[in-house]
Amino acid sequence: MNFLKILKKYIIDSQFYVSLMGTLFAVFFMKEQNTFRFPTVLLIFITYFSGYLYTKYQYTRHFYKILVLNAIAGIICAFLIIHNHNEIRLLKWFIIVVLGLLYNSFFLEVYIRKIPLLKVFYVGLVWALVNCWLTLPEFNIPIFLTSFFFITALVLPFDIRDMNKDTVKTFPILIGVQNTRYIAYVLVFISCLIGAFYLKTDYALSFFLSGIITYILIYFSDNKRDDSYFSFGVETCSALPFLFLLIMEYF
């Protein structure tokens, strides 16, 4: 029990875990497209990690420390891009960072998170842009759609978790938990279908197996479940394609 508390406090609640899961999701598509490079992996992780820290701490007394940390992270990311890539990738990265700021920044009168129903699609959009645009020479539509539908589906269980606390209208509040699950099922199905047609065989199979696990976790999503079910269980789904790929390649 103590180990689980430590895991939750220092790994999951620190935003390290979600950042790692998002990075592994990107690595899956980088390997499929033969664009894997360690500096790019580090760039994606730092971007996710600093972005989630910004979102979590902007209403706390630690916010100015986080701003300093984010400034340092931004300099590191810019150095990684300039040293290993080109100005075009720097521009892509900057646009994605701005989109992240528009998602949830207190200094904006209206930000994305306050707009009813838009949040789930916006998170899917930003993650998809990392996978299909930031890491590739050209915008890849199949990877965009595969990522977008899958991540959008994964955000819906978190709306189910928070439906009794959210002040903004979300799908569970408007149409109920079961109908929200149905939407998530459809999104995962579409994502797996696109992946089956456009991803290489091993990658398509890995993604399909991930879809099965995701279906199960969505099925049991309920607002009475412990937070760890979502912040660890559901969050892990984004890393499953890469993990299944590793199993298939090495075991």
Kinemage of the C-alpha trace (Angstrom):
@kinemage 1
@onewidth
@group {chain A} dominant
@subgroup {mainchain}
@vectorlist {calphas} color= white
{ca met a 1} P 0.000 0.000 0.000
{ca asn a 2} L 2.843 2.402 0.835
{ca phe a 3} L 4.428 1.655 -2.538
{ca leu a 4} L 1.166 2.516 -4.323
{ca lys a 5} L 0.894 5.802 -2.400
{ca ile a 6} L 4.480 6.698 -3.313
{ca leu a 7} L 3.817 5.743 -6.938
{ca lys a 8} L 0.733 7.951 -7.054
{ca lys a 9} L 2.356 10.911 -5.308
{ca tyr a 10} L 5.680 11.070 -7.135
{ca ile a 11} L 4.926 9.503 -10.523
{ca ile a 12} L 1.232 9.923 -11.347
{ca asp a 13} L 0.350 13.149 -9.488
{ca ser a 14} L 3.610 14.769 -10.603
{ca gln a 15} L 2.410 14.663 -14.232
{ca phe a 16} L 5.457 12.528 -15.049
{ca tyr a 17} L 3.305 9.529 -15.883
{ca val a 18} L 0.912 11.175 -18.338
{ca ser a 19} L 3.883 12.847 -20.037
{ca leu a 20} L 5.646 9.503 -20.371
{ca met a 21} L 2.501 7.871 -21.773
{ca gly a 22} L 2.069 10.637 -24.338
{ca thr a 23} L 5.723 10.332 -25.329
{ca leu a 24} L 5.473 6.561 -25.807
{ca phe a 25} L 2.367 7.073 -27.934
{ca ala a 26} L 4.436 9.366 -30.163
{ca val a 27} L 7.356 6.908 -30.200
{ca phe a 28} L 5.017 4.214 -31.567
{ca phe a 29} L 4.262 6.315 -34.654
{ca met a 30} L 7.863 7.513 -34.973
{ca lys a 31} L 9.038 3.910 -35.179
{ca glu a 32} L 6.299 3.063 -37.669
{ca gln a 33} L 7.440 5.949 -39.881
{ca asn a 34} L 11.171 5.263 -39.302
{ca thr a 35} L 11.696 8.731 -37.826
{ca phe a 36} L 12.736 7.683 -34.312
{ca arg a 37} L 15.425 9.913 -32.817
{ca phe a 38} L 16.239 10.261 -29.135
{ca pro a 39} L 16.448 14.101 -29.176
{ca thr a 40} L 12.906 14.182 -30.585
{ca val a 41} L 11.711 11.832 -27.850
{ca leu a 42} L 13.284 14.082 -25.213
{ca leu a 43} L 11.717 17.135 -26.872
{ca ile a 44} L 8.236 15.595 -26.753
{ca phe a 45} L 8.565 14.492 -23.134
{ca ile a 46} L 9.778 17.904 -21.939
{ca thr a 47} L 6.982 19.620 -23.870
{ca tyr a 48} L 4.280 17.392 -22.396
{ca phe a 49} L 5.734 17.537 -18.887
{ca ser a 50} L 6.109 21.321 -18.750
{ca gly a 51} L 2.653 21.773 -20.305
{ca tyr a 52} L 0.918 19.561 -17.768
{ca leu a 53} L 2.790 21.218 -14.888
{ca tyr a 54} L 1.624 24.593 -16.171
{ca thr a 55} L -1.990 23.413 -16.274
{ca lys a 56} L -1.861 21.818 -12.826
{ca tyr a 57} L -0.130 24.593 -10.881
{ca gln a 58} L -1.336 27.820 -12.497
{ca tyr a 59} L -3.820 28.500 -9.666
{ca thr a 60} L -1.348 27.711 -6.871
{ca arg a 61} L 1.398 29.598 -5.035
{ca his a 62} L 3.955 27.521 -6.970
{ca phe a 63} L 2.914 28.985 -10.316
{ca tyr a 64} L 5.807 31.432 -10.682
{ca lys a 65} L 8.299 28.659 -9.963
{ca ile a 66} L 6.593 26.624 -12.667
{ca leu a 67} L 6.876 29.566 -15.076
{ca val a 68} L 10.623 29.693 -14.473
{ca leu a 69} L 10.856 25.932 -14.953
{ca asn a 70} L 8.834 26.193 -18.169
{ca ala a 71} L 11.080 28.965 -19.454
{ca ile a 72} L 14.124 26.747 -18.887
{ca ala a 73} L 12.279 23.829 -20.537
{ca gly a 74} L 11.457 26.049 -23.518
{ca ile a 75} L 15.125 27.004 -23.947
{ca ile a 76} L 16.139 23.333 -23.774
{ca cys a 77} L 13.483 22.381 -26.337
{ca ala a 78} L 14.534 25.179 -28.689
{ca phe a 79} L 18.169 24.055 -28.373
{ca leu a 80} L 17.217 20.431 -29.111
{ca ile a 81} L 15.310 21.474 -32.223
{ca ile a 82} L 17.925 23.919 -33.567
{ca his a 83} L 20.794 21.515 -32.875
{ca asn a 84} L 19.105 18.395 -34.286
{ca his a 85} L 16.471 19.596 -36.733
{ca asn a 86} L 15.575 22.857 -38.489
{ca glu a 87} L 13.599 26.088 -38.245
{ca ile a 88} L 10.455 24.464 -39.659
{ca arg a 89} L 10.292 22.043 -36.753
{ca leu a 90} L 10.873 24.909 -34.351
{ca leu a 91} L 7.844 26.678 -35.836
{ca lys a 92} L 5.734 23.507 -35.590
{ca trp a 93} L 6.734 23.065 -31.960
{ca phe a 94} L 5.929 26.704 -31.165
{ca ile a 95} L 2.451 26.404 -32.698
{ca ile a 96} L 1.718 23.272 -30.644
{ca val a 97} L 2.900 25.035 -27.472
{ca val a 98} L 0.601 27.984 -28.199
{ca leu a 99} L -2.306 25.586 -28.741
{ca gly a 100} L -1.497 24.112 -25.326
{ca leu a 101} L -1.594 27.556 -23.717
{ca leu a 102} L -4.967 28.261 -25.317
{ca tyr a 103} L -6.323 25.088 -23.704
{ca asn a 104} L -6.116 26.345 -20.140
{ca ser a 105} L -4.610 29.727 -19.241
{ca phe a 106} L -6.147 31.886 -16.513
{ca phe a 107} L -5.089 35.158 -18.163
{ca leu a 108} L -7.430 34.460 -21.105
{ca glu a 109} L -11.035 35.565 -20.734
{ca val a 110} L -12.212 32.424 -22.522
{ca tyr a 111} L -10.010 29.378 -22.927
{ca ile a 112} L -10.723 26.001 -24.512
{ca arg a 113} L -11.297 24.115 -21.278
{ca lys a 114} L -14.212 26.421 -20.429
{ca ile a 115} L -16.023 25.747 -23.729
{ca pro a 116} L -18.634 22.966 -23.338
{ca leu a 117} L -17.826 19.657 -25.108
{ca leu a 118} L -14.748 21.031 -26.886
{ca lys a 119} L -12.128 19.861 -24.395
{ca val a 120} L -12.038 16.189 -25.422
{ca phe a 121} L -11.560 17.020 -29.100
{ca tyr a 122} L -8.957 19.672 -28.381
{ca val a 123} L -6.756 17.328 -26.350
{ca gly a 124} L -7.053 14.785 -29.157
{ca leu a 125} L -6.055 17.486 -31.648
{ca val a 126} L -2.903 18.549 -29.800
{ca trp a 127} L -1.685 14.990 -29.197
{ca ala a 128} L -2.427 14.096 -32.817
{ca leu a 129} L -0.424 17.075 -34.097
{ca val a 130} L 2.586 15.899 -32.120
{ca asn a 131} L 2.366 12.468 -33.768
{ca cys a 132} L 1.492 13.386 -37.351
{ca trp a 133} L 3.159 16.770 -37.829
{ca leu a 134} L 5.870 17.630 -35.318
{ca thr a 135} L 7.847 14.414 -35.799
{ca leu a 136} L 7.348 14.048 -39.564
{ca pro a 137} L 8.522 16.030 -42.601
{ca glu a 138} L 4.939 16.346 -43.867
{ca phe a 139} L 1.495 16.248 -42.296
{ca asn a 140} L 0.322 12.599 -42.205
{ca ile a 141} L -3.496 12.419 -42.329
{ca pro a 142} L -3.931 8.697 -41.394
{ca ile a 143} L -1.711 9.108 -38.321
{ca phe a 144} L -3.546 12.300 -37.422
{ca leu a 145} L -6.944 10.577 -37.571
{ca thr a 146} L -5.740 7.443 -35.772
{ca ser a 147} L -4.251 9.514 -32.948
{ca phe a 148} L -7.094 12.024 -32.796
{ca phe a 149} L -9.920 9.494 -32.438
{ca phe a 150} L -8.000 7.300 -29.988
{ca ile a 151} L -6.956 10.103 -27.636
{ca thr a 152} L -10.375 11.754 -27.796
{ca ala a 153} L -11.870 8.433 -26.708
{ca leu a 154} L -9.431 8.238 -23.782
{ca val a 155} L -10.376 11.695 -22.523
{ca leu a 156} L -14.059 10.739 -22.196
{ca pro a 157} L -13.549 8.385 -19.193
{ca phe a 158} L -11.898 11.296 -17.363
{ca asp a 159} L -15.031 13.348 -17.999
{ca ile a 160} L -16.999 10.460 -16.497
{ca arg a 161} L -14.735 10.570 -13.449
{ca asp a 162} L -15.153 14.325 -13.026
{ca met a 163} L -18.834 14.668 -13.910
{ca asn a 164} L -19.842 15.515 -10.347
{ca lys a 165} L -17.145 18.194 -10.069
{ca asp a 166} L -17.090 19.786 -13.517
{ca thr a 167} L -18.622 23.234 -13.818
{ca val a 168} L -18.537 23.085 -17.627
{ca lys a 169} L -20.984 20.907 -19.544
{ca thr a 170} L -19.386 17.627 -20.629
{ca phe a 171} L -20.711 14.596 -22.472
{ca pro a 172} L -21.461 12.543 -19.299
{ca ile a 173} L -23.386 15.475 -17.809
{ca leu a 174} L -25.421 16.036 -20.970
{ca ile a 175} L -26.062 12.506 -22.242
{ca gly a 176} L -25.159 10.249 -19.319
{ca val a 177} L -22.354 7.812 -18.575
{ca gln a 178} L -23.520 4.955 -20.785
{ca asn a 179} L -23.997 7.095 -23.885
{ca thr a 180} L -20.573 8.632 -23.292
{ca arg a 181} L -19.123 5.126 -23.244
{ca tyr a 182} L -20.837 4.433 -26.574
{ca ile a 183} L -19.185 7.487 -28.109
{ca ala a 184} L -15.804 6.330 -26.796
{ca tyr a 185} L -16.371 2.828 -28.243
{ca val a 186} L -17.100 4.293 -31.676
{ca leu a 187} L -14.037 6.527 -31.569
{ca val a 188} L -11.724 3.643 -30.612
{ca phe a 189} L -13.272 1.473 -33.354
{ca ile a 190} L -12.706 4.174 -35.997
{ca ser a 191} L -9.139 4.661 -34.794
{ca cys a 192} L -8.355 0.931 -34.977
{ca leu a 193} L -10.011 0.674 -38.390
{ca ile a 194} L -7.876 3.466 -39.825
{ca gly a 195} L -4.803 1.923 -38.219
{ca ala a 196} L -5.596 -1.459 -39.769
{ca phe a 197} L -5.608 0.073 -43.255
{ca tyr a 198} L -2.660 2.444 -43.004
{ca leu a 199} L -0.217 1.112 -40.390
{ca lys a 200} L 2.314 -1.615 -41.072
{ca thr a 201} L 1.090 -5.088 -40.097
{ca asp a 202} L 2.882 -5.411 -36.735
{ca tyr a 203} L 1.909 -1.875 -35.795
{ca ala a 204} L -1.704 -2.357 -36.825
{ca leu a 205} L -1.901 -5.531 -34.714
{ca ser a 206} L -0.337 -3.764 -31.718
{ca phe a 207} L -2.840 -0.965 -32.072
{ca phe a 208} L -5.745 -3.397 -32.377
{ca leu a 209} L -4.702 -5.223 -29.175
{ca ser a 210} L -4.464 -1.856 -27.440
{ca gly a 211} L -7.984 -1.100 -28.638
{ca ile a 212} L -9.296 -4.245 -26.940
{ca ile a 213} L -7.776 -3.291 -23.584
{ca thr a 214} L -9.059 0.253 -24.032
{ca tyr a 215} L -12.587 -1.048 -24.670
{ca ile a 216} L -12.479 -3.001 -21.412
{ca leu a 217} L -11.273 -0.010 -19.386
{ca ile a 218} L -13.900 2.253 -20.938
{ca tyr a 219} L -16.596 -0.337 -20.187
{ca phe a 220} L -15.769 -0.276 -16.470
{ca ser a 221} L -15.354 3.506 -16.272
{ca asp a 222} L -17.594 4.954 -13.595
{ca asn a 223} L -17.525 8.127 -11.524
{ca lys a 224} L -17.466 6.054 -8.340
{ca arg a 225} L -14.161 4.409 -9.180
{ca asp a 226} L -10.933 5.421 -7.495
{ca asp a 227} L -8.898 8.103 -9.253
{ca ser a 228} L -6.046 5.632 -9.796
{ca tyr a 229} L -8.252 3.646 -12.171
{ca phe a 230} L -8.195 6.609 -14.539
{ca ser a 231} L -4.861 8.309 -13.825
{ca phe a 232} L -3.003 4.982 -14.036
{ca gly a 233} L -5.250 2.479 -15.822
{ca val a 234} L -6.892 4.563 -18.550
{ca glu a 235} L -3.813 6.758 -18.929
{ca thr a 236} L -1.699 3.694 -19.699
{ca cys a 237} L -3.797 2.956 -22.805
{ca ser a 238} L -1.893 5.561 -24.810
{ca ala a 239} L 1.351 3.634 -24.221
{ca leu a 240} L -0.137 0.205 -24.997
{ca pro a 241} L 0.536 0.300 -28.768
{ca phe a 242} L 4.251 0.773 -28.103
{ca leu a 243} L 4.294 -1.803 -25.288
{ca phe a 244} L 2.532 -4.426 -27.410
{ca leu a 245} L 4.973 -3.676 -30.222
{ca leu a 246} L 7.909 -4.312 -27.872
{ca ile a 247} L 6.396 -7.613 -26.775
{ca met a 248} L 5.892 -8.710 -30.386
{ca glu a 249} L 9.414 -7.700 -31.404
{ca tyr a 250} L 11.414 -9.088 -28.504
{ca phe a 251} L 9.344 -11.880 -26.955
